[in-house]
Amino acid sequence: MSKFGIPTEEQLAKINNLAKRNFTADDVFAFGGKAAGDMIIENRYIQLSKELLETFLKNSREGVSWLLNHSWSTFSEPTTIFGRTFDGSLEPSSEPGETVALYLDKYIPRSDTLKNGRSANSIIEDIENGVLFDTSIGWGSSKMVCSVCNMDYYGGGCNHYKGQIYEDADGNKKTCFIIAKNPGYLMEESGVFDGAYKGAGISMSSVGDEFETPQGKFIIIDELKELPKNANVFGSYSSKGEILTFVKKSEPKKVFAVKGAENNMDKLIKMLEAFGITYKEGETKLDDTLLNQLAEQWDAKIEEIKSSVVPVMAQLDPTADYMTQAIATEKLGVELSADEVLKLAKEGQVYHQEISDEALAMGVRAMANEFPAETWKNAFSTMSTQSIKDIMKTWEVQAKVVIPSGRATDPEAGQNFAKEVVIPDEAFKVKK
């Protein structure tokens, strides 16, 4: 039995067939492990088909990079290439829900040279002592098939949604999941710290996250339904049975294709019902015909709303100013109903008229017949109540000057006329 990490002669021959120089058994560290399987990942409802796993196996024998962390990992340690795959096998599996499993063999050249602060020997030591034990493959596929109708899941042909249960003509219920098929390929395998450091590695990535690699910008997605036909989907598959899917940022056609598509589908179904369009899950095809029908109903509803608004607008005086409730609230400093505002306005009118009448009366007192009452009455109609009060105070002062306040007569006046007046007889004689 060979020691762990020491390649057999057969393995060494395969390694040297890929390497640019000949290694001895002491030059490299060889190890293997389960990389993927065909079980349906429950939280993602995605399955790697056996045919795609066979392609991965072929790619592994051609040699793909073995990394420390994926290029989209948020773990603080940068992505670094330390090794390469050189062989693999596809074997029957006894795991629940899994029929076959992919195992990959890889090698790391022993070296103390530092790459981004880590040496190959330090990585080998972590693998040997069990600190680094979780792996994750990076893969791609441009054909995703619906498990219910066997049509392309994205691109408009399929109207089923992953995770939802559908009933066929025979009454059998099926859960929709996506089957990743060829054409596809294995990109790389990475050692990730998902096990030794909880929360690190691929588990730190979530739907909507974006990352950039030399190959371009990518975005992690949850729902593939709205991708254009034959879009290339990439993914990582952890040996723990986790799948993370992502695409080039330019691929999704709509925002809800990236995140929360199920909720948007519910909204779409409610909209269809509101417009009287029949939709039955598993029966009605969600295609351009249905969407065009929805668009026609939408346009008709918009025209109906416009036609109902026009007569109302025609009744309004285009030259008049109208005040919204928001403006009234801002001006008054308190939110009032239309009836309350009208009540205050009526009371204000009455008060304005009373002050106006009072001021006109004061003007008459001050100037008598010379007061131009009609002129001031017209002027008061455009003045504020406070301005009228100010003018009335001026007239009040003027009136007090013209008509002094208090007693205006002499109390002793006329008292001499009260005494008896004696007129002499001579006053009555007539001269001759």
CORSULMO-V319993 format. One line per field, one symbol per residue. ss: DSSP state (@ for helix, = for strand, . for the rest). psi: psi as a letter, one per 20 degrees, with the letter a starting at -180 (. if undefined). A space follows every 10 residues. Layout:
# CORSULMO-V319993
ss->???
psi->???
This chain:
# CORSULMO-V319993
ss->........@@ @@@@@@@@.. .......=== =======... =....===.@ @@@@@@@@@@ @@..====.. .........= ========== ==.......= =========. ...==..==@ @@@@@@@@.. ...======= ======.... .=........ ....===... ..===..=== ========== ==........ @@@@.....= ===..===== =.....=... ..======.. ..======.. .=..@@@... @@@@@@@@@@ @@@@...... .......@@@ @@@@@@@@@@ @@@@@@@@@@ @@@@...... ....@@@@@@ @@.....@@@ @@@@@@@@@@ @@@@@@@@@@ @@@@@@@@@@ ..@@@@@@@@ ....@@@@@@ @@@@@@@@@@ @@........ ....@@@@.. ....@@@@.. ..
psi->pqqphoqrhg ghghghhhri rpqrhihqop rarphrajqp ogiilqporh hhhhgggghh hioqqoroqr ijqjqhpqpp piaqqiraqo qqqjqpjphq qppqprqppp qjppokiqqh hhgghhghjj goiqrpqprq qjopqpigik rphriihpkq pqiqpqpahj jppppprpop rqpaqpgrqq pqkhghnpia bhiiqrpiqq rprhiapqpp rgpigjqqpj qopqrqoqii lpppqqrqhi gphqgiigpk hghhhghggh ggghjkpppp pigppnahgg hhgggghghh hghggghhhg hghhiqohiq pqprhggggg hijqoqrhhh ghghgghhgg hggghggghg hhhghhicii pmghghghgh hiqqhhgggg ghhghgghhh ggnqqapjqp hipihhihqp pppqhhhiqp q.
